[in-house]
Every structure is written in C-alpha cells, then in structure tokens.
Amino acid sequence: MRRTAPTAVLAAAGLALAAAPAGAAPYDGPTEARPFAAVTAENAPNPTSREAVLDLAGTTPDAGVPRCLGDASFAHTAWAWIPPDERPRRISVSATPQATTGPVTTATPDLALFVQPLGGTPQSADVREPAACDGREILGDGRADANPQVDAVLPAGRPALVQVGWRAGDPLAPVVATLADERIDRLAAPAGDDPDAAPLLDGPGAFEVPLGGATLGAGDPAQPACPAPATVWRQVRVPAGGPWTVSGDGDASTVTVFGDPLAGDSALACADGGDGGPLAATVALSRPGRLWVRLGTDDPRAGARSRLTVVPAGPGAAGLGAPPPDARRSRAADALLQCTRRRILLTGARRAGRDRMLLRGAAGGAAAGRRVLVRRVGAKAVVARAVVGTDGTFVARLRAPRHAAGARYVATLGRAASAPLPLRPRFAATAVRLANGRVTFRGRVTRPFAATRRVTVAVRTGCSGGRARWRTVRTVRRSPSGAVVARFAAPRGLDVVLVRAATRVRSGRRTVAATTLPQAVAR
C-alpha cells in the first residue's frame, strides 16, 4: 500500500471491500458500526465511560481490512463507532469478554482502532490502515484476566472506528467494548504530526523534535509492539548502507523506523522505553536511502520535546552525536538492590511475539559480564540464560509456557538467587518514565477485580534495617479494563526515583492486596 495513491480512490475501495454482506450479523462491517452508549462512570466527571456490547455470533472476517495481529486474527469481527468532538481528546478503548451463565472463555479478543478523516461517517469508512492494535499477539494466550486496550489522542473533529474480533476456533462470546473519553487542551499541531507533512532531515545527526500538541492521525500505521497515543514523524536521508541506530529521549516513549515507501508492513524496527531498555532501534540497510521515523509520546503536553538521533551503529558513531552509554540505567539498577539483601532481582516480564517472553532483571554494575541462569520454580532445567550488561541489567528470553497463569521463575547468579517472579501478576507495572521533572507510571490490574478502584502510588524515601521506606505521592482510580495511569512531580533530592503501586483485587470470596514490583528511573 503506497501512501501516494489517491486517498479518495483508496477510501472508496476500502468501503467496497469492507462493507458487510447482505444478511450479515449486526455490526459485522464498519458501515454497520454500533454507537457507544453512556454508562455510570465511577471516575466522573472526566473521563466519561461508554460501552458497546458486541455479539460476534454469525460474524465474518472483513475482506480488504488489514489483520494487524497476524493472519489468524480477526476471523470474526464486529464494529463500534466513536463520533467526532469539537475538542481534541484522549481516548482509551478496551475489550472484555462479557460474563455469561455458561463456561467462561479464556481467550483474548483482538482489538483495533481506525482513525477517520474529518467529516468521516461509518458509510464512508476508511479502513485501509489501523492506527492502534492490541490482543493475543501482545498479551498472550489463555489469559482470562487480560483485556486488550488501545489509547489515542484524537484531533478535534476526528471520529474513529473500533474493530473487535475473535480468532478461528475461539468461542464467540459477546465482547464489551468500553470507551473512556477525556477532552484535553487544544494546542497547535507540531511539524510532522501528519506523516504526509513530515520534515525531511539529512543524517547522520541529532535533531530537536517538538512533541507538544501531537495526535494520532489516519495516516499512522499501527505497530502493536511499540504503541503510542500520539506521534510525530520525520523523514531522514541516510548517505550509506549498513547498520544505523535511531534513538529518542526526553518525552518520547517509543521510536519506530519504517522503510520507504511508508506502510504498515514496512516497519523495520521499534523500541519501547516502557520495557526498561534504551529508546533506540537499530536497522540494517543495504544501500543509501530514506527512513521514516516515528516518535511516540504518552504525554503531548505543551513544551514536550525529544532529541532524535540518527547515526551509524557501532563504536565509530561516538563523534556523530550518538547517545553515550546509559549511565541512568546503571544507577537505577544499583538503586533497586540497595534495600534488599539479594544480589539479583527479577523486575518484570512481558510478551515478545507469539511464543516468547522477556524477563528483565538487575544485578548491579559489579556483576557486569557474569552469566545469569533462569529456571522455573520447582524444576531443575535451565530455561533461559543471560549476561549482565555494563549497566547492571540483564534480559532473558524464553519460550512462553502453555499455561502461564501460575508460572513462576527464579534467576540465579552463582549461588545468589532472586525472589520468584510470577509471569502473570495480579498487578504489574507496564511503564515508568521520568521526563522534565515528572514521573509517569502505567500499570495493569487483572481480573477478577475488587469493588474498589482505588490505587495508591508510592516512592521510596530511604532504607532502614535492609527494608525500604515508602511514601504515598498519588492516589488514582483504575479504568474499567484495569489500566492504571498516574503522573506526579519527581521528589526533589532523589537522583533515582523508585516507584511502586498498590490496590485490592478479588481472590475467591475475599479481597487481597496486590502490589507491583518496584521500578526505578534515574534523572
């Protein structure tokens, strides 16, 4: 799909391909999209909550609509409509299997968001390219407690279509799509908010990129592994082939590199700063050419910025503006170990593709170069190996177990062992970022939920007797789907900010405490 094709022609073609066939189930095509209906919102007055209950029985796949989670995704689909608003807004859409009196499904729905042009309607739907996707490819199989969610900052006047799907073989349970919608300040769009108007830069070099006022538009192709609710684009000419490193900093949360011509399937590499790694992606080019670079941000407030760096990969890039070794990560890793007697920690786990998991941990700079072994609790076999980096952190890659809900893993460094890490904790931190003196915490609570939505966020203020002292800095409410977002000013005097959050979840007939693992970010 080339972006240079006439928009009107492609939109008409997309409509013809995606229209629901005669006699199809309700909401089976975008032209039949169901509106969201208002429900009682515990978070009133903003964001407001609305729902659309979608029965997928008898639905079919949508011809001509990209399946952004693989060929097996969206085998049965239904659609919902988000009307335009006169103001920019931040939306969050989640999909949850509806509770029924029969067997409870353990499948994870597929979810996609299509941002529409100004004046768009369901009858003129443009479904050539989803702007955001989430589902089984990201969350994994067999997670009855996992709900896909997509977030977007929509420009004023822009409607959107929501596609919900099941895969072939999944039970066709009804799905409840929940929409949280919050108006935000109207800011001037930064240069490159629309990829069609992305400035052209000559690499190598470092370039300042304003992010304030960024949105997610109809031309943004989804990359489920590196999502962002708002994006800014640059075109970069590279003068030679070989490996190139593209990185961002500041208020950027993701960086994605696309080949030329720009399309959803032309993505070459991406990086998500929320997984604890550096915000840098490396691509290998066979010849000189042009790259499309997308910087994503979670917080496109006034004054938000990032420095985009595009340099040849390897030691020779030192004098060309390449970012120095990440000393901040080294300080963060050492800080995690300060209030514990353990010499090695597992700090989190996330899905990496269809059948792989990434386990991240910290062992401190003194352990750089040493080997880490990972075993499943109760088993002797080594399931993954890793080497501690110069920044004191490590990443272990392993095959995801068939039944991950109760799986726990331990990492060992010589005779030292970490505490067991559950692959599916009831409350997990998904991203913690520090930029311009403010911390953004993101997490997810899994079902079954407690009646309360209250979540407390705390920072570590010191250690006493080998135990950490914590101070609550923010109290927020989780979303109906379990998402948690908290923003607060970084405490003064702390070189490294350690954050954790706590809430209540239901376990059988009672509620129990659920607390995230501590996460560290350095200034």
DANOR-V544181 format. One record per backbone hydrogen bond with DSSP energy under -0.5 kcal/mol. CO is the residue of the C=O (numbers start at 1). NH is the residue of the N-H. Records with the same first field share a line. If there is no record, write none. Layout:
CO: NH, NH
This chain:
2: 5
6: 10
7: 11
8: 12
9: 13
10: 14
11: 15
12: 16
13: 17
14: 18
15: 19
18: 30
21: 24
25: 28
27: 79
29: 32
30: 33
34: 81
37: 51
40: 42
41: 44
48: 181
49: 39
50: 179
51: 37
52: 54, 177
53: 55
54: 56, 175
56: 59
58: 25
60: 77
61: 63
62: 65
64: 66
66: 68
67: 70
70: 73
72: 168
76: 166
78: 164
79: 34
80: 162
81: 36, 83
82: 160
85: 157
88: 184
89: 91, 154
90: 182
91: 152
92: 180
93: 150
94: 178
95: 148
96: 176
107: 109
110: 165
111: 134
112: 163
113: 115, 131, 132
114: 161
117: 120
121: 124
122: 125
125: 127
127: 66
130: 222
132: 113
134: 111
135: 138, 139
136: 140
142: 144
143: 146
145: 147, 447
148: 95
150: 93
152: 91, 154
153: 216
154: 89
155: 158
157: 119, 159
159: 116
160: 82
161: 114
162: 80, 164
163: 112
164: 78
165: 110
166: 75, 76
167: 170
171: 173
174: 98
175: 54, 177
176: 96, 178
177: 52
178: 94, 180
179: 50
180: 92
181: 48
182: 90
185: 187
190: 193
192: 233
194: 197
195: 198
199: 201, 235
201: 203, 237
205: 310
207: 308
209: 306
211: 214
215: 217, 231
217: 220
219: 221
223: 226
224: 227
229: 153
230: 297
231: 215
232: 295
233: 199
234: 293
235: 201
236: 238, 291
237: 203
238: 289
242: 285
243: 313
244: 283
245: 311
246: 281
247: 309
249: 252
253: 273
254: 296
255: 271
256: 294
257: 268, 269
258: 292
263: 266
264: 267
266: 259
269: 257
271: 255
272: 275, 277
273: 276
278: 280
279: 248
281: 246
283: 244, 285
285: 242
289: 238
291: 236, 293
292: 258
293: 234, 295
294: 256, 296
295: 232
296: 253, 254
297: 230
299: 301
300: 213
301: 304
304: 211, 212
305: 251
306: 209, 308
307: 309
308: 207
309: 247
310: 204, 205
311: 245
314: 317
315: 318
317: 320, 322
318: 321
325: 327
326: 330
327: 331
328: 332
329: 333
330: 334
331: 335
332: 336
333: 337
334: 337
335: 338
337: 340
345: 347, 362
348: 360
350: 358
355: 400
356: 352
357: 359, 398
358: 350, 360
359: 396
360: 347, 348
361: 394
362: 345
364: 367
365: 368
367: 370
370: 388
372: 386
373: 412
374: 383, 384
375: 410
376: 379
381: 376, 383
384: 374
386: 372
388: 369
389: 392
392: 363, 364
393: 389
394: 361
396: 359
398: 357
402: 404
404: 407
407: 423
408: 377
409: 421
410: 375
411: 418
412: 373
413: 416
416: 413
420: 422
421: 409
422: 425
426: 446
428: 444
431: 442
433: 440
435: 438
437: 490
438: 435
439: 441, 488
440: 433
441: 486
442: 430, 431
443: 484
444: 428
448: 506
453: 478
455: 476
456: 502
457: 473, 474
458: 500
459: 471
462: 469
464: 467
467: 464
469: 461, 462
471: 459
474: 457
476: 455
479: 482
482: 445
483: 479
484: 443
486: 441
488: 439
491: 494
493: 495
495: 523
496: 498
497: 521
498: 460
499: 519
500: 458
501: 516
502: 456
503: 514
504: 450
505: 512
507: 510
510: 507
512: 505
514: 503
519: 499
521: 497
